[in-house]
Amino acid sequence: RFNKSVYVVDSNDKFIQELTVIDNFFVLNNAKSDFVIHEHKYAEILKSVLSDLSIDIKGNELVQDISLGQQKILEIIKAVYYGAKFIVMLDTSDFLSVEEMKEIHEIMNTFKVRGVSFGYFCNHHEEQFAISERIFLFENGTIQKILYPDEYSDDKMLNYSFDFQEMVKDFKAPVLNELIEIKNLSTEGLSELSLSVRKGECVTILNKNNKTFDALLGIFSGQDKNYSGSVKINNVDLETVRKDISFVPSNPIDNFLFFDFSIHDNLMLEINKKYPNKLLNRKAREQVKEKVSSIFRDRDLNQDLFNLDVYTLYKIVYSKILAFNPEVAILVQPFSNANMYLRQDIITLIQRLLDSGITVIILAVSLSDAKYLSNRIIYV
């Protein structure tokens, strides 16, 4: 219901994509008791509400045709319209682009002046500095420190967080010859993209409008065959060498692991994509076991994944890539939903990939911790 005083904005889809903005804003709200749908009346009301906020969204548009950022702005407006006084913003920068986050901050500031309060939950203090009047630093559910604007500084935060820059200050992946060459790449959501990536680099592609990732992933994975332009790896066409690319999806614990399988079987699955029948090959299994021995030490690799801690699960995720040893690893939002301690662990795991000579491409909607690892950051 939208007549509650508290509302949560998160990554979950709150609207029916196939219906219009008007339908989602009015008709599907339980607080309304109309038995007749007054579309013209609702259109005028919505136009007035959005105009007052300088928001350019048409009421007759299908929700699926507007951006995710606009959908989240509509959520906030709808919540306030139906009486919300406190809105929780939950890790919004994990799924919204830099440009979309600027618009979110603008609408938050507008409503703050009008008496609406916000609780802004995220894992990056730089993001909090930009929007918050107070910052509560939590650890294990307990407030460790309350910061006020005159205390907002990186130096102050070092007393309560890790220095990620210090972690990687001596790390520089060897930058050798050109590995990937992309020329005039175009498809839906992508126009005339040209860039090159050298072997051993860590390159972050920062997507400013949240429309590029699906296009790039579709091309590199082979799902999109209708693109124009060219992609070459080691001067060989992508279609020939696609199996030399590994992908780590966002939230990989849910999307990249099989909990019923053993740790060892999970590690073999990436190899099995390129070399079928390796899953049960004794020699291949021993080679993988030896390769990851320093990571898992005395842990029994024959156990399943249930009851394992989050860090161990992430070690399995990145060890799958290490075991396969592809030319390129494409990581989608690797720090999404990760707290400070897990972010430190993920940085260490990505460094292992780079240390082994794997070229890493990070797809991100915000810089977050990728900036500490990246040799280059490319805005698309």
Helices and strands as residue ranges (DSSP letters): E 6-9, H 21-22, I 23-27, H 39-52, G 63-65, H 68-81, E 86-90, G 92-94, H 98-113, E 117-121, H 125-129, E 135-139, E 142-147, G 149-151, H 154-157, H 164-168, E 178-187, E 190-198, E 202-206, H 213-221, E 228-233, E 236-237, H 238-241, G 242-244, E 245-248, H 252-255, H 263-274, H 282-291, H 293-296, H 310-324, E 328-332, H 340-355, E 359-364, H 370-373, E 376-379
